[in-house]
Amino acid sequence: MSKVKVAIIGSGNIGTDLMIKVMRLSEVLEMGAFVGIDPQSDGLQRAARLGVPITAEGIDGLVAMPEFAGIEIVFDATSAGAHKRNSELVLGAGKRMIDLTPAAIGPYTIPPVNGDAHLDAPEVNMVTCGGQATIPIVHAINRVAKVHYGEIVASIASKSAGPGTRANIDEFTETTSQAIVDVGGATRGKAIIVLNPAEPPLIMRDTVYCLCEEADQEAIAASVEAMVREVQTYVPGYRLKQAVQFEHIGSNRPLRIPEMAATGKTSYTGLKVTVFLEVEGAAHYLPSYAGNLDIMTSAALRTAEKIALRMHEGAAA
């Protein structure tokens, strides 16, 4: 099959890393345009050196480019605030959209959980880097034992968080919390992000806490380990930091969870499952500590490739 041409809006860390992945790794996708708003940005200058058509005029510049006619899929790596207009123009032109911002306009997509569910949707949303790292684990636990409450803490190096990521902190927590429920399967979810200023920068680390029904602990651990292996097929640096941890929460010492108040029950007994993860990046753009970039762009790349293959199947039919 001929390669599907794509455009990337956003010349920051995420957009630039994704561009490099498309060019180095994909046998299905081809760069058609790279879009920013700062002509001096490293991303735009790098794209120009690589021979990728560029514009520093944002979404309006992309729509005006002659190359736009041949582009079939557009990635948005800007911000939740900018995404609404970007989405309207791209979808209005009959293109497909993959949203890497936490705007949550399209259906949430986590490749190893529901990666095939929305391949025909005009737009899909990749949740957040923390969501891509942790929601597969919530799902892995939930498929063995019903998760009543899932909480995730994502810690990333400050140097890996560009202006777009920093502008989206509130949307990160809201979108990730909702996706823990909608995709992960938890009754309630909560997300926290930490920008760690340590020097040298620390690798991305994620912690998943789930309160679930009593179940076979070996089965839960096996489900989590199988999910880790599946994520590793597209993010090789994704791994368990240590064995899955279990703790019984008895009636003599129930957990109080204010976030569950809407269910009418805030004191819980059952099984607490804790999973510690780390994500080492492939260092396509930023150094390997930026696993948050790697898991987000790798998930978007895998999703785009599946959409491209589906588009070709439909055209052949």
C-alpha positions in Angstrom: 0.0 0.0 0.0 1.1 3.6 -0.6 1.9 5.5 2.5 -0.8 7.8 4.1 0.3 11.4 4.3 0.0 13.1 7.7 0.4 16.5 9.2 1.4 17.5 12.7 0.1 20.7 14.3 2.4 21.8 17.1 6.2 22.2 16.9 7.0 21.6 20.5 8.4 18.5 22.3 5.5 16.2 21.5 5.0 17.3 17.9 8.7 17.1 17.1 9.1 13.7 18.8 6.1 12.4 16.8 7.5 13.7 13.5 10.8 11.9 14.1 8.9 8.7 14.9 6.8 8.9 11.7 9.9 9.4 9.6 12.1 6.8 11.3 9.6 4.0 12.3 6.5 4.0 10.2 6.0 1.9 7.1 2.5 3.1 6.8 2.7 6.9 7.3 4.5 9.7 5.6 5.1 13.3 6.7 3.1 15.7 4.6 3.4 18.9 6.7 4.7 20.2 10.0 2.9 23.2 11.6 3.9 25.7 14.3 3.5 29.3 15.2 7.1 30.2 16.0 9.4 30.2 12.9 12.4 30.0 15.2 11.3 26.9 17.1 13.6 24.0 17.0 10.8 21.7 15.7 10.1 23.8 12.6 13.8 24.3 11.9 14.4 20.6 12.3 11.5 19.8 10.0 12.8 22.1 7.3 16.2 20.5 7.4 14.6 17.1 7.0 12.7 18.3 3.9 9.2 18.3 5.5 6.9 21.1 4.2 6.4 23.6 7.0 4.3 26.6 8.0 4.6 28.9 11.0 1.1 30.2 10.5 -0.7 27.6 12.6 -3.8 25.9 11.5 -4.7 28.6 9.0 -1.3 28.2 7.4 -1.8 24.4 7.1 -5.2 24.8 5.4 -3.7 27.2 2.9 -0.8 24.9 2.0 -1.1 23.1 -1.3 0.1 19.9 0.4 -3.0 20.0 2.6 -5.1 18.4 -0.2 -3.1 15.2 0.0 -3.1 14.9 3.8 -5.5 12.3 5.2 -4.6 12.3 8.9 -3.8 15.3 11.1 -2.2 15.1 14.6 -2.9 17.9 17.0 0.0 18.4 19.5 -0.9 21.9 20.6 -3.1 22.6 23.6 -6.6 21.8 24.7 -7.6 25.5 24.2 -6.4 25.6 20.7 -7.7 22.2 19.7 -11.4 23.1 19.3 -10.8 25.3 16.3 -8.1 23.0 14.9 -10.6 20.2 15.0 -13.4 22.1 13.4 -11.2 23.1 10.4 -9.6 19.7 10.0 -12.8 17.7 10.2 -14.6 20.3 8.0 -12.0 19.6 5.3 -12.8 15.9 5.5 -9.6 14.8 7.2 -9.2 12.5 10.2 -7.9 13.9 13.5 -5.8 12.3 16.2 -5.8 14.6 19.3 -2.8 14.5 21.6 -4.2 17.3 23.8 -6.5 16.6 26.7 -9.4 18.4 24.9 -11.4 15.2 24.9 -13.6 15.9 21.9 -13.2 12.5 20.3 -13.5 9.1 22.0 -10.7 8.2 24.4 -8.2 5.7 22.8 -5.7 3.6 24.7 -4.1 1.1 22.1 -3.9 -2.1 24.3 -7.4 -1.5 25.8 -9.7 -0.2 23.1 -7.3 0.5 20.2 -9.6 -1.1 17.6 -12.9 0.4 18.9 -12.8 3.8 17.2 -10.9 3.4 14.0 -13.8 4.8 11.9 -14.4 7.8 14.2 -13.6 11.2 12.6 -11.5 12.1 15.6 -9.9 10.2 18.5 -8.4 11.5 21.7 -5.2 10.0 23.1 -6.0 11.1 26.7 -2.7 12.1 28.3 0.8 10.7 28.8 -0.2 9.6 32.4 -3.3 8.0 31.0 -1.5 6.1 28.4 0.9 4.7 31.0 -1.6 3.8 33.7 -5.0 3.1 32.3 -3.8 -0.2 30.8 -3.0 -1.3 34.3 -6.3 -0.2 35.7 -8.0 -2.2 32.9 -5.7 -5.2 33.6 -6.8 -5.3 37.2 -10.5 -4.6 36.4 -10.7 -7.6 34.0 -9.9 -9.8 37.0 -11.5 -7.9 39.9 -13.9 -5.1 39.7 -12.1 -1.8 40.5 -14.2 0.5 42.6 -11.6 3.3 42.8 -8.5 3.9 40.7 -6.0 6.6 41.5 -2.9 7.4 39.4 0.1 9.6 40.1 2.3 10.5 37.1 5.7 12.0 37.8 7.6 13.5 34.9 10.8 15.5 34.5 10.2 19.3 34.3 12.4 19.5 31.3 10.2 17.1 29.4 7.1 19.3 30.0 6.8 22.1 27.3 4.5 25.1 27.4 1.6 23.1 26.0 1.8 20.4 28.7 2.1 23.1 31.4 -0.9 25.0 30.1 -3.0 21.8 30.2 -2.4 20.7 33.8 -6.1 21.1 34.8 -7.3 19.4 31.7 -4.7 16.6 32.3 -6.3 15.7 35.7 -9.9 16.0 34.5 -9.4 14.0 31.2 -7.2 11.3 32.8 -9.6 10.9 35.8 -12.6 10.4 33.4 -10.7 8.0 31.2 -9.8 5.9 34.2 -13.5 5.3 34.4 -14.5 5.2 30.8 -11.7 3.1 29.5 -10.0 1.6 32.6 -13.4 0.4 34.0 -13.1 1.9 37.5 -16.2 3.2 39.2 -14.4 6.4 40.1 -11.0 7.7 39.1 -8.5 10.4 40.2 -5.3 11.6 38.5 -2.4 13.6 39.8 0.6 14.9 37.8 3.9 15.9 39.3 6.5 18.0 37.4 9.8 17.0 39.0 12.6 19.7 38.8 15.3 17.3 39.9 18.7 17.5 38.2 19.7 15.4 36.5 16.2 14.8 35.2 14.4 11.7 36.5 12.8 9.1 34.3 9.0 9.1 34.1 7.5 7.2 37.0 3.8 6.3 37.5 2.0 4.8 40.5 -1.4 3.1 40.2 -3.6 2.5 43.2 -6.8 0.4 42.8 -9.3 -0.6 45.4 -11.1 -3.6 44.1 -13.1 -6.7 45.0 -11.3 -9.6 46.6 -9.9 -11.9 43.9 -7.0 -14.3 43.2 -3.9 -12.2 43.6 -1.8 -14.3 41.3 -4.4 -13.8 38.6 -4.3 -10.1 39.1 -0.5 -10.0 38.9 -0.5 -12.2 35.8 -3.0 -9.9 34.1 -0.9 -6.8 34.9 2.3 -8.5 33.7 0.6 -9.5 30.4 -0.6 -5.9 29.9 3.0 -4.6 30.5 4.3 -7.0 27.8 1.6 -5.7 25.4 2.5 -2.1 26.0 6.1 -3.0 25.5 5.4 -4.0 21.9 5.2 -0.3 21.0 6.9 1.3 24.1 10.0 -0.9 24.8 11.0 1.3 27.8 7.7 0.6 29.7 8.2 -1.7 32.7 7.2 -2.7 36.2 9.5 -1.1 38.8 8.8 -3.9 41.2 6.3 -6.8 41.8 2.6 -5.9 42.1 1.7 -5.1 45.7 -1.4 -6.3 47.6 -3.0 -5.2 50.8 -6.2 -6.4 52.4 -8.5 -3.6 53.7 -10.6 -5.1 56.5 -13.7 -3.9 58.2 -11.7 -3.0 61.3 -9.7 -0.5 59.2 -11.7 0.6 56.2 -10.4 3.1 53.7 -12.2 6.4 53.5 -12.4 7.8 49.9 -14.1 11.2 49.6 -14.1 10.9 45.8 -16.6 8.0 46.1 -19.1 10.1 48.0 -21.4 10.3 44.9 -22.0 6.5 45.2 -23.3 7.0 48.8 -20.4 4.9 50.2 -17.1 6.4 51.3 -15.7 3.6 53.6 -14.4 0.6 51.7 -13.1 -2.9 52.4 -11.6 -5.2 49.9 -8.2 -5.5 48.1 -5.8 -2.6 47.5 -3.6 -3.2 44.5 -0.5 -1.0 44.0 1.5 -1.0 40.8 4.8 0.9 40.3 5.8 1.7 36.7 8.6 3.5 34.9 8.8 4.6 31.3 12.1 5.1 29.6 11.9 7.1 26.4 13.4 6.0 23.1 15.3 9.4 22.9 14.1 10.2 19.4 14.0 13.9 20.4 14.5 14.5 24.1 16.8 12.3 26.2 15.5 9.0 27.5 14.2 10.5 30.8 11.2 11.8 28.7 9.2 8.6 28.8 6.1 10.8 28.9 6.8 11.9 25.3 7.6 8.4 24.2 4.4 6.7 25.4 2.2 9.5 24.1 3.7 9.7 20.7 4.1 6.0 20.4 0.4 5.5 21.2 -0.6 8.1 18.7 1.6 6.6 16.0 0.2 3.1 16.6 -3.4 4.4 16.4 -2.7 6.4 13.2 -1.2 3.3 11.6 -4.3 1.3 12.4 -6.6 4.0 11.1 -4.5 4.2 7.9 -4.8 0.5 7.4 -8.5 0.6 7.9 -8.8 3.5 5.4 -7.0 1.4 2.8 -9.2 -1.6 3.5 -12.2 0.5 3.0 -10.9 1.9 -0.2 -10.1 -1.6 -1.5 -13.5 -2.8 -0.7 
